[in-house]
Amino acid sequence: MRQVIISTIGTSLLTNQINRANPDEKDWYSRLRDTANLNEEKTPEDVRQIIAILKKRADEQLSGAKISQIRRASAELNGIYGIYQDNLSQGKEDIHFLVATDTAQGKTTAKIVEDFLRKQGLNNTSTFAPTGLSTASTEAFSLGIDALIVWLEDTIPQLKRDKYKIYFNLVGSFKSLQGYLNTIGMFYADEIIYIFEGEKSDLITIPRLPIAVDVSLIKPYARQLALLDAGAGISASETVGIPEAMLAEIDEKMTLSTWGQLIWNQCKDDLLSEDLLSFFNLEYQDSFEADYKKVKEKQPRVKLQETLAKISYLLEDSDGDTAILKKHGGLQYDKYTNMGNIDHFRVTQGVRVSCRSSQGKLILYRYGKEEEVNKNP
């Protein structure tokens, strides 16, 4: 079975290259420690030079080392070698994602690991650094984790449908990131990988537990959660009853928390593929509801309801002004030519909804393939 290995990346491979016996390098560790959360742009020039020197040393160390030496030098590679039982040639058909912090040091370390794996023939290797992910603050870390969850949701389900086995290699990286990914992995990974420290470096595998979200607890709040997922901030009174762990408050508005996003991702396909939800500022004609009922597959239904949630909150924010919909490139909101006041918007490529704007709301008429809706909107 083909595999996807998601490896978290720390910075020890970089910092371990410091020659602490050299007086000229005595301050290097503290300089790296104090700038660990800075991105490339904000990293001071002297630290950039230190990072470049250490990267060169790490590249040279890995290129001429035995497998046992490589595994001692890099926790991340230690885990990957463990998965392949020291034979990386087994992984040439596999996909490797390296998850790094959005920092100069994190990205540089990931670059070292990525270049090494490519030289070993593992060419399907790439680095993902969630925007803002660092341990500079709780807010920065949370926003980075949110971006990571979005990426996982966009990436992993299709790979699973393509019959890949998903590994989370958590041997490297910071403890805080490991803790979160250990939990997140229970939803996305088939196995989570750790390594026993010591001479043999035995692999520890934690299989995915049969964890499932109790959808019945979430179902009564599907409309609110769909709006939050679409980017809306709603009042606290509208979220009463939603589990507290799923919510976060920003500027006196409720949003989805990191865990709320994770939980919603696990159950939204079930909830959004059922009956049409009643969103503010939208009115469904019988013809629209009939078109929706003709669609039996989950994903088209889910995508439609996600689009309706997006439109609902955009209209709410603009007091019903459809100009905001025209500015949203993904919707491609426009008016039909020579069809009176009938408008249309895009759900996915080749799928449209016809509608009419009236008194701050949209009246929806038809839903389906573009050519069919265009013939009789």
N, C-alpha and C positions, 0 to 999 in steps of 0.2 A: 504493500500500500504506500502511495506517495504521502509525503509528510510536509507539514508546515511547521517550522520551528521559530517561535517568537522569543527572542533572547533580550532580556533587559541588560543595559550597559551601564557600568559604573565608571570610575576613573582611576582605579588602582593600577591598571596596566600602565597608565601614564605616570602617576606619581611614584610608582615603584622604580622608575628609571633614574630618580634623583640619586646622585652619589653623595651620600651624607658625610662621607669622609673627606670630601673636597670642601675646603673653607669657602670657596667661591660660590658654593651651592647651598650654604647653610640656611639661607633665608628662602630658598625656593619653595619648600613645602608650605611654609606659612603664607607665602604670597599666593600660592595656588589655593590654599584653604580659604583665604579671605576673599578670593575672587571666584570661587567655585560656582556661584549662581549667576554670573554675568554672561550675557551673550557676546558674540564676537565683536559687535559694535562697541560695547561698553567696556570690554576688557582692555586694560592699559597696555601700551606698546611693549613694555619690558616683560609683562606676563605672556604676551603673545609670542615673544621670542623664546621664553622659557618653554612654552608649550611646543613650539616648533622643534626645539632641540630634543625634548623628551620624546616627541613623536618619531623623530628620526632614529633615536636609540631603540625604541620599541620595535619599529619596523625591522631594524637590523637584527635585534635579538630573536624575533620570531622567524626570520628568513633562514637563519643558520642553525636553528635549534632542533633537538630531538623532540619527539612527541611528549615525553615525560617533562621536559623543560618547558615546552609550550604550555602544558596543562598547569604547571606551577606558576607560570608568568601571568596567565589570564584566566580569571574565574569564568568568564563567558565562554572562552574556547574550551575550558575544562569540561563544562556542561555539554557542549556540542560534541567534543571527542567522546564523552561518555555515552551519548546517545548512539553514536556510530561504532562503539567499541574500538576506538582508535583508528578506524578505517574511513576517512572522510570521502573516499571515492564512492561509497554507498549512497551518498547524498547528492549526487550530481543532478538528479531529477527533482529534488526537493526545493521548496521555497524557504528562504530565510529572511525574516524581518528582524532588524536590530532596533530596539526601542531605546532612544537616548534622551537625556534631558535637553532642553532648548538652551544650552550653554556652550560656550567655546570649548570647555574641557570635555563635556559629554559628547559633543559631535566629533571632536578630534579623536577620542577613544573609539567611538563607533567606526570612524573612518579607518583606523588601524585594523580593527577586526574585520570590517568589510573587505578591505584590500587583501588581507591574508586569506580569507575564505575564497575569494575570487581566484587567487593564485593557486589554490588547491583544486580548482575546477568547479567550485560551487558558485556558478555565475549568476544564478537567480537569487542574488542577495541584495537587499536594499536597507537603507536606514530611515526610520521615521522618528522625528523629534516633535512631539505634540507642542503646538504653539504655546509658549510661556511656561512650559513644565520646568519647574525648579523647586528647590526647597527654601527659596528666599523668604517666602511667607505662606501662611495657610491659604490665602486667596490665590496666589500664583500656583501653588500645588494643586488646589482644587480645580482651577480652570484648566490646567494641563491634563489632569485626570479626565475631566469632562471631554476634552478634545480626543483623548486616547480612546474613551468608550465609543465616541462617535465613529472613530476610525475602525475600531474592532467591529462595530455593527455593520459598517459599510463593506468590510473586507471578509470577515470570517464566515458568515452564513453561506455565501456563494461557494467558498472553498469547501465547506462541508458537503454542500450539494454535489460538488465535483468529486466527492469521495476522498478528500485529503484527511489525514489524521493530524490533529492539532496538538502541538506540544508548547507549553510555556516553560522556557528555560530560565529559571529565576536564580541561577547560581550567582550571577553578577548583580550590580546596581546597588542603590541605597536601600537601607532597611525599610524606610517609609514607603518606597515604591514597591518593594517586595510584598509588604503587608497588604496593600491594596490589590495588587495583581494576584495574590494568592486567593483572595475572595472572588475577584472578577473571573479568574481562571475556572472557578467552579461552574460558571455559566458558559464559557467559550472554549475551554481547553478539554481535550480528551485525557491528557495527562499533564501533571505539573512536575517539573524536574528540579531536584536539588542534588548536591554532591556531598558525601561524607568528607570532612577534612581529614587529611592523613595520607600516608604513602600510597594506598591503593585507590583512593578517590572513588569509592563505590557509589554507584548511581542510586538515588532515592527517587522513586516514582510515586506520585499520589494520583490515583485514578479519579476521574470525574465522579462526584457523588450524584445520586439521583435526586437533585434539587429541582423543585418546580415552584413557580409562583402560584399562590392561591388566587386565581383570576376572579373568583366570586367576590373577593374583598375589594378588588379594584374596579370591577365592572360598573358600579353605580357612579363612578367619577370619570368614566371614559371621555366624556366631552371636555371636562376641565383639563385632564391629562393630555389630551390631543392638542388642546390650545397651548398648554405649557410647552409641549414638545415642539410645536411650531414656532416658538419664540415669544409667545405672549407672556406678559406679566399681569397677573390678576390679583384681585383683592383677597385678603385673608378670609373674609366671610364666604367667598366662593369656594374655598378649599377645605371648609370644615368637613371632617370625616376622612379626608385623605391621610394615610399614615404619616406621622410627623417626619420620619426619616426620609421620606420621598421629597420633602420640600426644603427650599432655602429662601431666605428673604433678602432682596436686594432693592434698595431705594423704596422701601415700604410696599413693595410688590412681591408676590410669591412666584417663585420659579422652581423648576425641577432641580433637586440636588443631584450630586453625583450618583448616589444610590437610587434616587428616583428615576434617573435616566436609565440606569442599568435594569431596574425592575420593569419599567415601561417597555423597554426593548424586548423583554422576554414574553410579554403578553399582548403587545399591541396588535400583532397579526391576527390573533383570535378575536379581539374586541372590535377592531376596525373592519373586519370582514363580515360582521353581522349586520344588523339593521342600520340604516342611515342615522347618524347622530343629528340632533337639532342644534345647529350652530346659530349664534346671534347674527343678524343681518343677512341671513340666507332664507329663501322661501323655495320649497320644492314643488314643482308642478307634478301632476299625476304621470305625465309622459316621462319626466326625469326619473321618478321612482321606478317606473316600469322598466326603463333602460337599465337601471342599477340592478334590479332583480334578475335580469337576463344574464348578468355576469356571475358565473359560479366560482371562478378561481379566486383564491385569497388575495394575491398580490395586486391585481388591478383594483380591487375594492379598497384595499389598504391605501394604495397610492391616491385614489380619489379622495378618501376621507382626510388624508393628510393635507391634500391640496385645499379642500374646503376649510379645514381648520386654519390654514395659513391665510386664506382670503378673509375669513371671518375676523381674525384679529387685526389684519391690515385695515379693513373697513372700520372696525371699532376705533382704531387709533386715528383714522382720518375723518371721523364723523360721517362716514358713508361716502366719501369722495372717491370715485373710482380712478382718479388720476394716479393714486398711489399704486394701483394694480398695474397700470401701464409702465410704471417705473421699475417694476419687478420683472427682470429679464426672463426668469424661468416660466412665468405665467403667460407671457406673450399675449396679454389682454388687448383686444382690438375690436373694432366694429366691422360687421359684415357690410359689403358694398351693395347698395340698392336693396337693402332688406329692412328699411325703417330704422328702428331703434334697437335692433337685435345685435348683441355683442357675443364674443366668444373668448374662451381662454384655454390654455394648454394644460393637460394633466401629465401626460408623458408624450414622447414622440409618436405622432400619429393618432393620439386620443384627445378629443376636445369636448368641451361643455358649451352649449349655447345658453345665453342668458339675456336679461334686460335689467337695467338699473332703474329703480323706482323708489323715491323718497328715502334714500340712504341705504337701501338694501338691494341685493341681487335676487331676481326671480330666475330660477334655473329651469330650462325647458328640456334639453336633450343631453345625453351623455353616450359616447361611443366612439367608434372609429371616425377619423376626421372626415373622410369622404361621405360617410353616411349622415353625419350631423350636418355637414355643409349643404347636402341636398335638401334636407328638411329640418331646418333649425327650430 
